[in-house]
Amino acid sequence: MKIIRQCNPSIVFKYCCLLFIFSCVKDPEFKVPETSCNDQLITNSTFNEVKDLVIDDIIQIQQDLIIAGYVISSDQEGNFFSTIHVQDDAIKPTSGFQVEIDLRDSYLFYEAGSKVYIRLKGLYLGKSKGVYKLGGVFTSFGKLSVGRLPALAVKDHLILSCEPVSKLVPSVTTIPQLNEELVSTLVRFESMEIIAEEQNMTFAFPKEETIRNLMNCNGDMIELLNSGYSDFQDKILPSGNGSVTAVLYRENDDYQLIIRGLNDLNLTSERCIDAEVFLTSDQVFISELADPNNNAEARFIELYNAGNDPLLLNGWVLVRYTNENDTASSEIDLSGIIIESNSTLVFSPNAMEFESVYGFLPDFETGNNSPADSNGDDNLVLIDPFGAVIDIFGLIGEDGSGTNHEFEDGKAERNSNISQGNSVFTSSEWTIYNDTGGLETLNLPQNAPEDFSPGIR
């Protein structure tokens, strides 16, 4: 039986939109749009069975398959755009889809908590960067991907049930417990807060998708993805601690949270104990040391995080032992710095010269005689907050000149197969260029910028 169901009258809006026409006109009386619903459809598949259809590339579904689920996203505050996320159960979901649609203000017709049937025949299905998507088709340079379903076709594939809107119960989870089955489902985290370095910032830069970072009291972090077009783009991030409810998203190996609106954040309690959070990892290491033959002012040191999660480097230090000295001559305190997953940090003694040579600014300027200002015969050590040597270049107490750890007028570059630090210097993990060719090194001075790749691992 088809009936007409009226949208929630508590929703206030400026335009009245008819679902099957998808055109908007000003309505001074703010009428609630009427939408069609249908409970005659019978489901004959599950979310996971549909996902199993994906092997490599996207496919167009030819079978008469119907699945049912619950809308969990909302574009009412502008943080979602042309997408609807649907999970398979309102209370205990096990799977979810992102549905691509070319329909604005979809919350007027598919309110969060609404049960919907998805008629799959004719839809395209694919997996992109860890997210299963349904929709139309988009072609770019001959390659197909899941694109937005045209507005006039939405009603044929996303059918509203006549059941009352359900109360959604987010899955309470923690960052270490996240898995791909939770992607495109509604989740909830407790004891979360915006990291200290981002307090007093806005949710997003205008018209730019912006990542902010949330952290729990154990130091686990997850990204908060915000639209630069959202209604709250220019609002200051909350400074307290508390719960976060959001749609779980994924960008390859990185999990992200997308809130539907400010009510999804309840960060009003006291922040975690002021004591700093200290973390360690052997997946952060020295990836490149540079002493260009043609420009000593263009020296730098590069760190790399091979892990799948960002790491807060509170208490970490990068130490330089000059020549044969067995006592440290300088260090860089890395406290407060976050190194993103599968990303680099570049330190330069002279940021202006670095930019003029390489065409972009380093992540940090460290000054003369710092670890980033080595002339190639020094020893460098990366130490975690607990005093453990995570990575080392060279042999403390030995001048590098003429040895297997000299990079004077050249560079030391970590081999691409290395994915973690080593507390014992192992020259076979490096390719080393210099002006002498001692032992296992190459007598091949390196000139900037052409022989260097700061920021690229």
ABEGO torsion letter per residue (X at the ends): XBBBBBBBAABBBABBBBAAAGBBBBBAAGBBBBBBBBAABBBABBAAAAAAABABBBBBBABBBBBBBBBABBAAAGABBGBBBBBABAABBABBBBBBBBBBGAAAABBBGBBBBBBABGBBBBBBGGBBBBEBBBBBGGBBBBBBBBAAAAAAABBBBABBBBBBBBBBBBAAABBAAABGBBBBBBGBBBBAAABGBBABBBGBBBBBBBBBAAGBBBBBBBBAABAAAABBBBABBEBBBBBBBBBEABBBBBBABAAABBBABBBBBABBBBBBBAABBBABBBBBAABAAABBBBBBBABABBBBABGBBBBBBBEABABBABBBBABGBBBBBGBBBBBBABAAAAAAAAGBBBABBAEBGBAAABAGABBBBBBBAAGBBABBBEBBGBBABGBAABABGBBBBBBAABABBBABBBAAABBBBBAAGBEABBBBBBBOAAABBBGBX
